[in-house]
Amino acid sequence: MAAVLGLIIGVVVGLFVRPDIPVFLQPYLPIMVIAALDALLGAARAYFERSFSDRVFVISFLSNVITATLLVLLGNQLGVGSQLTTAVIVVLGIRIFSNVSAIRRYIFQG
């Protein structure tokens, strides 16, 4: 319950404060958000499967965001940033839809 309250408070504060994103982070922010969403949905799936661990969630969240960001940074350094960004989005998108599908099956099975 505390996590949900923290999420709601964070969204409300973000809407009113409107923080400025530094220019050098702007290309990486969408990838960070998608990686974080993947970790959150993975945590939700683990919760429904009764195998949730807060340590695993924190490690998964941080490693997803950092790895996805570093892959896009590497792609930008190699001159193939858009292709590597697309690959990261496709892989994380598949994981997101897989987690949503598992959550849906759990909720609607009974």
N, C-alpha and C positions, 0 to 999 in steps of 0.2 A: 504494500500500500504506500509505503514511503517513496518508492521509486516512481509510482504513478503521480503522486503529489509533486515530487521534484520535477518530473517531466512537464506537468501542467504549469508549474511556477516558472520554469525555464522558458517555455514557449511564450507565456504572457510577458515576462520581462524582456525577452527578445523582440516582441512586437512593439513594445513601448520605447525601449532604449534605441533600437535600430543601430546596432554596432556597425562600424565601418570595417570592411574586410580589406586587409592590405593587398595591393595590386599583385604582388608576387604569389599570393595564396589563391587568388581567384581561379586560375585554371585547375587547381587541385580540389577545390571545395566540393564540386559535384561528386567527384570520386569518393571523397571522404564521407559524404552523406550516404551514398549508396552502400559503401562498406559498413558504415555504422548501422544502417537499416538491415543489412544482412545479418549482422551480429545480434541485433534486437529480435529479429524474427527467429533466429536460431535459438535464442534464449527462451522465447515464447514456446517454441516447439518442444524444447527440453522440459519446460515447466509442465506442459500438458502430458508429456510422456513420463513425468515424475522422475526425471534424471537431472534436474537443474542444479547447477553448482555456481555459486557467486564467483568463485575464483576462476573457474573455466570461462564464465561470461566476461569478466574483466580482461582476462588474457586474450580471449577471442576478439573482443571489441577493439582493444588496442592493436593487436597484431593485424587484424583485418584493415584497419584504417592506415596504419603505418606501411604495411606491405603494398596496398593498393596505391598509396601516394608515392612510394618509392618506385614502383613499376612505371607509373606515369612520368615521374621525374626522369627516370632512366630513358624512357621513350623520347622525351623531349631532348635530352642530351644527345641521343643517337640520331635525332632528326626524323623519328617515326612516331612522334607523340600521339597523333590522331589515331593511328592504327593500334597502338598499344592501349590507348584509352578505350577504344571500341572493344578490344579483347577483354579488358578488365570489366567493362560494363556488361558484356555478354555473359561472362562467367558468373559474376555476382548476380546478374538478373536471373540466371538459371537457378542458382541457389535460393534466391528470394522466392521465386515461384514454387520451388520444391518445398520450402518451408511453409509457405502459405497453403499449399495443397495438403500437406500433412496436418496442419492446424485445422483446416476446414474438415478433413475426414474425421478428426478426433471430435470436433464440436458437433457434427451432424450425425455421427454414428449412433448416438444414444444417450 
